Amino acid sequence: MNSDEILQLFKDSDALLNGHFKLTSGKHSDVYYEKFTLLKQPAICTKMCKQMADQFKDAAPQTIVGPTTGGIIIAYDIARYMGIESIYAEAGDNGGRDFKRGFSLEKGQKVVIVDDVLTTGRSIFEVIDLVKKYEAEIVGIGLMLDRSNGKVTFDYPFYALTTVAADTWEAADCPMCAKGEEFTQRGSRKF
């Protein structure tokens, strides 16, 4: 699937929303990619995860790691295609991410980190920090959609199924706030 076909899957599943949104990052945007509308449809999700699995097979990862919550589904499906394990990183008790439920990594273990939609990269950076604590080897980072248009970069091989330029603003600079338009707060972190 090419980038246009991936975007069409977001549209076909009604996961592409327009309006005034406060994102998980705290920034505002006039577009929101509601990945859970897409993730609840296994026939669509699995097509995307298969493509991501194919992208990382040559890196020979031993484990796929995803941050809660959408990353759990994606990591599991990619790992299923690759015949390896998947684990997930939950919100830490003191910020950042932690492995819970008995999950851990070994020193030198090859890991691919995956997630759904990238805006600022906060969740991915938190998982990178966690994986580094275990001295595991990050051999790739994969995303369904990079809405930063490539502005967020990583020091590891990176692959996004599609990249878009989605405008975001700090609340003080948001043109919709300036017009007094109400926003909808999306995402799992509430600011």
C-alpha positions in Angstrom: 0.0 0.0 0.0 1.2 3.5 -0.8 0.8 6.6 1.3 -2.5 7.6 -0.5 -4.0 4.2 0.2 -3.1 4.4 3.9 -4.7 7.8 4.2 -7.7 6.5 2.4 -8.0 3.7 5.1 -8.2 6.5 7.7 -10.9 8.2 5.7 -12.8 5.0 4.9 -12.9 4.1 8.6 -14.1 7.6 9.6 -10.8 8.0 11.6 -10.0 11.4 10.0 -11.8 14.1 11.8 -12.0 17.9 11.2 -12.8 20.5 13.8 -11.0 22.1 16.7 -9.1 19.6 18.8 -6.8 19.7 21.9 -4.3 16.9 21.3 -2.6 14.6 23.8 0.4 16.8 23.4 -1.6 19.8 24.7 -1.4 21.5 21.3 -4.4 22.4 19.2 -5.2 21.3 15.6 -8.0 21.5 13.1 -7.5 17.8 12.2 -7.5 14.7 14.3 -6.7 11.1 13.4 -8.8 9.0 15.7 -6.8 5.8 15.5 -9.1 3.8 17.7 -11.8 4.2 15.0 -9.4 2.5 12.7 -7.9 0.0 15.2 -11.3 -1.4 16.1 -11.5 -2.7 12.5 -9.1 -5.7 12.4 -9.4 -6.1 8.6 -8.0 -2.6 8.2 -5.6 -2.7 11.1 -4.0 -6.0 10.0 -3.3 -4.7 6.5 -1.3 -1.8 8.0 0.5 -4.0 10.6 1.5 -6.5 7.9 3.1 -3.8 5.9 5.0 -2.6 9.0 6.1 -6.1 9.8 7.4 -6.5 6.3 9.4 -3.3 6.7 11.2 -4.5 9.8 11.9 -8.2 9.0 15.5 -7.6 7.8 16.3 -5.9 11.1 15.5 -9.3 12.8 13.9 -7.9 16.0 13.2 -10.3 18.9 10.5 -8.2 20.5 8.1 -5.5 19.4 7.3 -2.9 22.0 4.4 -0.5 21.9 3.2 2.2 24.4 -0.3 1.9 25.8 -2.9 2.0 24.5 -3.0 1.9 20.7 0.6 0.6 20.6 -0.5 -2.6 22.3 -2.7 -3.6 19.4 -0.2 -2.6 16.8 2.8 -4.3 18.6 0.8 -7.5 19.0 -0.3 -7.7 15.4 3.1 -6.9 14.0 4.7 -9.5 16.3 2.1 -12.0 15.2 3.2 -11.6 11.6 6.8 -11.8 12.5 6.4 -14.8 14.8 8.0 -13.0 17.8 6.9 -11.6 21.1 5.2 -8.3 21.8 5.2 -6.3 25.1 4.0 -2.9 26.0 5.1 0.0 28.0 2.6 1.6 30.4 2.5 5.0 32.0 5.0 5.1 34.8 4.1 5.8 38.4 6.5 8.8 38.4 6.1 9.9 34.7 7.6 8.3 31.6 7.0 4.7 30.8 7.5 1.4 32.7 7.3 -2.3 31.9 4.8 -3.9 34.3 3.1 -7.3 34.4 6.5 -9.1 34.5 7.7 -7.6 31.1 11.3 -6.9 30.7 14.1 -6.9 28.1 17.6 -8.4 28.1 20.8 -6.5 27.4 21.4 -6.5 23.6 17.9 -7.8 22.8 16.8 -6.4 19.4 13.7 -4.3 19.7 11.4 -2.4 17.3 9.2 0.3 18.9 5.8 0.9 17.2 2.9 3.3 17.7 -0.1 4.7 16.0 0.0 8.4 15.3 3.0 10.7 15.9 2.6 14.4 16.7 5.4 15.4 19.1 6.9 11.9 19.7 6.5 12.0 23.4 5.3 8.4 23.8 8.0 7.1 21.5 10.7 9.0 23.3 9.4 7.7 26.6 9.6 4.1 25.3 13.1 4.8 23.9 14.3 5.9 27.4 12.7 2.8 28.9 14.3 0.4 26.4 17.7 2.1 26.9 17.5 1.4 30.7 17.5 -2.3 29.8 20.4 -1.8 27.4 18.4 -3.5 24.6 19.2 -2.6 21.0 16.6 -0.5 19.2 16.7 -1.7 15.6 13.7 0.4 14.3 10.8 2.6 15.1 7.5 2.3 13.2 4.4 4.3 13.0 1.1 4.1 11.2 1.0 7.9 10.6 3.5 10.7 11.1 1.5 13.9 11.4 4.6 15.9 12.1 5.5 15.8 8.4 9.0 14.5 9.3 9.7 17.2 11.9 10.1 14.7 14.7 13.3 12.7 14.2 14.9 9.7 16.0 18.4 8.4 16.1 17.2 5.0 14.9 15.9 3.6 11.6 12.4 5.0 11.2 9.5 4.1 9.1 6.0 5.6 8.9 3.3 4.1 6.7 2.3 7.6 5.7 3.4 11.2 6.6 1.2 14.2 6.6 1.5 17.9 7.3 -1.1 18.6 10.0 -1.0 22.0 11.5 -0.7 22.3 15.3 -0.6 25.3 17.5 0.1 26.2 21.1 -3.2 27.2 22.7 -2.1 30.9 22.8 -1.4 30.8 19.1 -4.5 28.8 18.0 -6.5 30.7 15.4 -9.7 28.7 16.4 -9.2 29.7 20.0 -8.8 33.3 18.9 -12.2 33.0 17.3 -13.7 31.6 20.5 -14.4 28.2 19.0 -14.9 25.4 21.5 -12.5 22.5 21.2 -12.8 18.8 21.8 -10.1 17.2 23.9 -8.8 13.9 22.4 -6.3 11.4 23.5 -5.5 9.7 26.8 -3.5 12.4 28.6 -5.6 15.2 29.9 -4.1 18.6 30.3 
